[in-house]
Structures are given as structure tokens and as C-alpha cells.
């Protein structure tokens, strides 16, 4: 069995990228309410603070801060993935390995994580989370993407409503998805 080395800091703040197995799907935004409910259920049993989050069609980015005595973010992601998968009909094609293990074919098995080092690192990763829909060409302005904690940050005065608007990220018009 592989030995994945994860940096675990009790009470730490982490940046995550979590992907669908099939990156051409839009499952996350199609079923965003089910994803939100899965997160709510997990947070009720294993609390964590959501500093930033964006849900795109095929992947998501998040920044979380864990409770002071806790560093077990892998269990939280596992529980979120399972709770979300249980809400979806079993229509995906499975590899022989996944079928033998009783797995679903929704998520990539692993996720990417980065431990936030300081305030500058924190700000850069929170900004990255929020600019991601523009970076991928889904919208031309951050405020136009509905599945983002950006709107909560605007309400709290962290960002101006027009932060990272048109022209902030240079994506040629022919490459934009929206």
C-alpha cells in the first residue's frame, strides 16, 4: 500500500483541490445542493471552518481551518465524497478495480493539499480559489460565478464586488467557456 505523506498540523489551515474522476463531467455544479448538504453533514460531526471554497463543474478548491486539536482533514474529505456519492444514481462506468473494491466512479481517489504557511500564503490561496472560475474561462468576472465563497467575502467587506473583474485574468475570448 502506498505511503502518502501528508503534512498534518493540528488547527492548521489547508488549501485543497479535489477532482472528479471524469473531468469532462459537470456533476459538481449539476448537483451542487447535494454537495452542500454532504459538507453540512460532515461539518456537523467533524467541524472545520470554511475560509474559501469554489465549486466548478469538474473540480473544486477550498481553504479550511481545522479545530485546534485536530489535523484529520483526510477523514473529512472521505466522508464528504462518500455522502455526495450516495446521493447520485449509479450510472457511471466502473473499472474492474473499482468494481472489485465496491467503489464508485465519481471522484479521483486522492486530492491535492497544501498547508498554509503564513498570512501571505493564505491570501494568495484564498484569491486563487476565488479567481478560478475566471481562470478556467467559465465567467469573465468573479462575481458572476454562483458557486463560490466570494459572495460571502464581499458581504463581509473582504473584497470589493468588482474584485478581479474583466481584464484581471487574460483569457482570449475564443477560449472562454461562458
N, C-alpha and C positions, 0 to 999 in steps of 0.2 A: 504494500500500500504506500502511495506517495506520502512524503512528509512535507506538507505545505507549511512554510514558516510565515506566520502572521505576527505582526507586532501588536501586542496586547497591552494597553495601558489602562488600568482602572480609572474610570472617569474621563477617559480620553475622548477627543474629537476626531472623527474619521471622515474621509471622503470615499465614496463608493461609486462604482459603475457596475450595473447589473444588466445583463443582456438576455433577450430571448434566444432560444436555440436557432430558430429560423428568423434571420434578421430582415427578411422581406415581408414579414407579417406586421400588422398594426394592432395586435392583440392588446397591448397595454392601454392605448387610448380608447379602443373599442369597448374595453371592459374596465375603464378607469374607476368606476364606482365599486366594483368588486375588489380591485386592488386597494382602494382607500379603506374599505371595510376590513380587508385582511390586515392592513397596517394597524388599524384601530384595535382589532382583536389581539394582535401580538403586543402592542403597547400596553394593553390593559393588564397583561400578565408579566411582561418583561419591559418595563418603562425605558424610554430613551427620549431625548429632546431632538426634534427635527429642526435643524438650523437652516437647511435649504433642501429643496427637492424639485426635480423636474422629471416629468414622465413624458417620454417621446414614444412614437409608435412601437419601436422595437428595442428600446433600452431606456434606462433611467439612471440619473445621477442623484446622489444625496450626500448631505453632510449631517452627521448625527453627533450628539454628545451623550455619552453614557453616564449612568449614575456613578458617584464617587467610588464605590466599592466593586464595580462591575466592569468587565472587559470582554464579555461574551457576545460580541456582535455576530459571529457566525451562526449561533443558535437562533438569533432573531431573524437573520436573512433566510435561514432554512424554514423557519415557521411561516414567514411571510410567503415564501414561494409555495409551500405546501397549501396554505389556506387559500391562496389565489387559485392554484391549480384545481383545487376541489370544486371551485365554482364553475369551471368550464367543462363543456361536454368533451368526451374522449374521442376527438375526431382527428387528432394529429397522427402522422405516421411514426412508428417507433422502429428504431434499430433493434437488431436481435439482442444486443447487450442491454439496452434499456428495457426491452420487454422481459428479458430473463430476470432483471433486477426489480421488476414491478414499478419502474419509473415512468413518468410522463415525458412527453417530448416537447415541453413548453420552454423551459429555462436552460441556458447553458449551466453546466454543473457548478462552476465556480464563479467568482466575482472578483473584481479588482478593488483593492483597498489601499488607502494611503493615510497614514497617521499625520494629522495636522500638527505642525511643529511650533508655530507661533502666530501672532496676530496677522502678520503679512501673508503667511501661507493660508491662513483661514480666509482672509479677504479675497485672495486670488481664487481659491476653490469655490467660495460662495458665488463670486462673479462668474466663474466658469459654468457653474450649474445653471445660472440664470441666462447666460448668453447662448447656451447650447441650442435652443430651437432656431436661433438666427444662424449660428454656425453651420447647422445642417440644412439650412435653406427652407425650413418649414414656414417661417414667417420672416418679415423684414424688420419687425420691431419686437423687442422682448415683451412688451405689454400685450401683444396680440396672441400670445400662446396661453391658453387657459389652464394648462396642467402644470402649474409652476408656483412655487412659494414666492415668486417675485411680487405678486399682488399683495400678499401679506406683508412683505417688506416695505412696499410703497405705503401701505396703510399705517405702518409703524414709523414712517419717516426715514427709513434706511436708504431708500432710493427715491429719486425723482421719478414721476410717472413716465417721463420720456427718456430715462436712462438707457443707454445702448440702443437707441432707436436707429432709424435709417442711416446708413453710411458708417455705422460703428464697425461693422464687420464687412469686409469687401467680398461679396459673393456675386459673381457675374449673373445677370438676370436669367440667362439660359440654364443655369444650374440650380435655381431656386425651385423648390417643390411646391410652394404655395403661390 
